[in-house]
Amino acid sequence: MENRPKVGVGVFVIKDRKILMQKRKNAHGDGCWSLPGGHLEFNEEIEECAAREVLEETGVEIKDIKLGPYTNDIFKKEGKHYITIFAISNYKTGNPTIMEPDKLEGLNWFSLDNLPSPLFLPLENLLKTGFNPIAPIGA
């Protein structure tokens, strides 16, 4: 089988100018803080993937989903390559809960000027571009 990049979706969930982040475990990026998200499924719209993954991982429902930028993420140590598409959303309802304890070990709201570390590679790559998910898209 030919090696090709996979497509990941990372979701900014915004509430009170803070973003929801989770600490990964038992996968690439183990111990890193990331956005909720996951793999884009075949025939799935990116916005649908964003809503599904956030609900599956955190128990939170989102609204006002907009597409954001993307990153090209090469995990050399793990031999993985992803194109990560980011979505920006607003919190709708739900109490953030670790729904997949085998994959996550932390979940909390953070302000952009006080992010935890280490950051998951796609988020780290995105933030290097100066992207601000709190600012309106196109502003």
C-alpha positions, -999 to 999 in steps of 0.1 A, spaced: 0 0 0 12 34 -9 20 58 20 -1 89 19 -8 116 44 -40 112 65 -64 140 71 -69 152 107 -94 178 119 -85 200 150 -113 220 165 -111 252 184 -140 253 208 -143 288 221 -161 299 253 -154 332 272 -124 338 250 -108 305 261 -102 274 241 -109 238 251 -78 216 251 -70 180 260 -39 161 270 -32 131 248 -21 96 258 -15 63 240 -11 78 206 13 100 186 17 132 205 15 113 238 17 138 267 10 168 245 -19 192 247 -41 193 216 -75 205 204 -104 180 203 -105 164 169 -97 133 149 -97 117 115 -119 129 87 -141 99 76 -148 90 40 -177 111 26 -178 133 58 -180 171 57 -153 187 78 -179 206 99 -197 172 106 -164 157 116 -156 186 139 -190 184 157 -188 145 159 -152 144 173 -158 172 199 -189 154 212 -172 119 212 -141 132 230 -155 158 254 -193 155 256 -196 191 244 -218 203 216 -206 231 194 -221 257 171 -211 283 145 -185 260 129 -163 277 104 -133 263 85 -99 277 94 -64 272 81 -45 239 76 -11 226 85 12 200 70 24 179 99 52 154 96 58 133 128 93 120 120 98 100 151 64 82 147 66 79 109 33 96 104 22 125 81 -10 144 85 -27 173 68 -46 190 97 -76 211 89 -87 234 117 -122 244 124 -133 272 147 -165 269 167 -183 283 197 -193 263 227 -230 254 227 -237 231 256 -223 203 278 -199 198 306 -164 190 293 -157 155 303 -130 130 293 -152 106 273 -122 85 260 -100 79 291 -78 55 271 -69 84 248 -70 114 270 -58 123 305 -66 160 308 -92 185 297 -95 222 304 -101 257 291 -71 279 284 -66 314 273 -43 319 242 -17 338 262 -15 309 288 -15 277 268 -2 245 284 29 227 271 40 207 253 17 214 224 7 188 198 26 194 166 -3 205 144 -13 232 169 23 242 174 28 246 137 -4 266 133 4 290 162 38 297 146 19 313 117 4 339 141 -32 325 136 -56 337 162 -88 316 165 -104 342 188 -103 369 161 -131 368 136 -122 348 104 -112 372 77 -106 401 101 
